[in-house]
Amino acid sequence: MPILVRLVTFSTGGGKFDAKKDSRVINQVLQELQDKGARIISISPAIAGMGTVAPAVYTITYEAPSPIE
């Protein structure tokens, strides 16, 4: 099966991760992927930029027959 990537992005306040908010959003995406047959391989977080607002980007690598949108 192909290995695919899903990006999840949203703004952070103060350039810091919000563990509660981030976990809720990421868990929803993971559940959606798994419900559609994906096998999760890895999740990698990152924050881009600097300042009071920075985009958080989570890369979810998964295995599935085709991309899941």
Secondary structure, DSSP 8 states (H G I E B T S, - for coil): --EEEEEEEEEEETT---HHHHHHHHHHHHHHHHHTT-EEEEEEEEE-S-SSEEEEEEEEEEE-SS---
